[in-house]
Amino acid sequence: MNEKIMMQFVGFVAGSEAREYSFTVREASCEPRHFVLSIAIEAFNSHRVRFQDAPDVCALRLRHELAASDNHPSASHFQITDSELDEYTTRHTQPKSAFPRRRPKDE
């Protein structure tokens, strides 16, 4: 992804089958472009992704698409896949400690 572009999260629309996250990409040499990335409602209902993480999941995918196509992907709508959700969860979940924390004793 070119350093001279700006990617901005615009908002989302909750539908019956998916939540659609909108982004605008601005680049000095062309008009703003609009992208929509969708996450199936089932992914939220099954706790595969949290509502507060969804914009970040979508932004990562859009950055990847921009980087892979010299900032001009041929599509403007992308569906987040189960494997992308799994990868995000793996990368952003801290492993549980082998030793539980002890509470300090009151003296």
Phi and psi in degrees as a GROMACS rama.xvg file:
@    title "Ramachandran Plot"
@    xaxis  label "Phi"
@    yaxis  label "Psi"
@TYPE xy
-66.2727  140.728  ASN-2
-70.6356  -14.7263  GLU-3
-92.9695  15.4956  LYS-4
-110.962  158.281  ILE-5
-124.828  126.327  MET-6
-108.143  126.07  MET-7
-126.355  129.525  GLN-8
-76.0571  127.121  PHE-9
-99.4321  -38.1939  VAL-10
157.431  -169.971  GLY-11
-141.711  161.47  PHE-12
-127.661  127.483  VAL-13
-93.0962  116.27  ALA-14
-104.772  -178.371  GLY-15
-75.1496  -25.7303  SER-16
-109.745  -24.1098  GLU-17
-156.953  159.555  ALA-18
-103.587  130.73  ARG-19
-108.176  124.034  GLU-20
-105.044  124.844  TYR-21
-102.188  139.728  SER-22
-133.821  148.675  PHE-23
-116.746  134.648  THR-24
-115.418  124.946  VAL-25
-114.166  138.411  ARG-26
-140.003  140.64  GLU-27
-58.6568  -32.7407  ALA-28
-87.6099  -1.50389  SER-29
-153.233  171.405  CYS-30
-67.3101  154.869  GLU-31
-58.2756  142.053  PRO-32
-115.904  146.43  ARG-33
-112.843  136.425  HIS-34
-129.531  147.162  PHE-35
-127.58  131.184  VAL-36
-122.682  132.804  LEU-37
-112.313  142.667  SER-38
-125.919  127.997  ILE-39
-61.5813  140.427  ALA-40
-57.2806  -34.4315  ILE-41
-57.2783  -33.4318  GLU-42
-65.0035  -33.6983  ALA-43
-76.6543  -43.5461  PHE-44
-63.2959  -32.6589  ASN-45
-91.9471  7.83801  SER-46
62.334  30.5874  HIS-47
-81.0696  -21.7178  ARG-48
-146.815  144.42  VAL-49
-93.3393  149.672  ARG-50
-55.0812  -41.5068  PHE-51
-71.5882  -17.4199  GLN-52
-92.1621  -16.9958  ASP-53
-57.5808  -44.6487  ALA-54
-60.7307  -35.9566  PRO-55
-68.6762  -41.725  ASP-56
-57.2049  -47.0572  VAL-57
-66.5167  -40.8006  CYS-58
-62.7644  -39.6234  ALA-59
-62.4681  -43.7322  LEU-60
-63.9814  -43.6146  ARG-61
-64.1732  -41.1547  LEU-62
-58.4012  -42.0586  ARG-63
-62.6348  -45.3081  HIS-64
-63.2051  -41.0351  GLU-65
-64.1841  -44.374  LEU-66
-65.3189  -35.5233  ALA-67
-76.5647  -13.1969  ALA-68
-129.399  28.952  SER-69
52.6695  41.6967  ASP-70
71.561  10.2536  ASN-71
-135.944  71.2438  HIS-72
-64.3871  148.829  PRO-73
-73.0621  -26.2191  SER-74
-99.6382  158.687  ALA-75
-121.669  0.992352  SER-76
-131.962  129.264  HIS-77
-130.84  144.146  PHE-78
-104.207  127.426  GLN-79
-74.2527  129.519  ILE-80
-91.3931  164.669  THR-81
-60.8579  -38.9575  ASP-82
-66.8312  -33.8732  SER-83
-67.0109  -38.7828  GLU-84
-65.3684  -42.1564  LEU-85
-62.393  -43.4652  ASP-86
-63.4703  -43.2684  GLU-87
-61.1298  -46.5004  TYR-88
-61.4992  -42.7576  THR-89
-62.2802  -42.9413  THR-90
-75.7258  -22.6248  ARG-91
-113.466  10.4441  HIS-92
-107.1  126.996  THR-93
-79.6291  136.496  GLN-94
-65.3546  146.068  PRO-95
-72.378  140.485  LYS-96
-68.4936  142.55  SER-97
-72.2215  -22.4824  ALA-98
-117.902  118.404  PHE-99
-66.9122  149.82  PRO-100
-70.3736  141.079  ARG-101
-96.6657  143.196  ARG-102
-82.8181  141.733  ARG-103
-64.9248  142.286  PRO-104
-76.6486  139.799  LYS-105
-76.6726  132.553  ASP-106
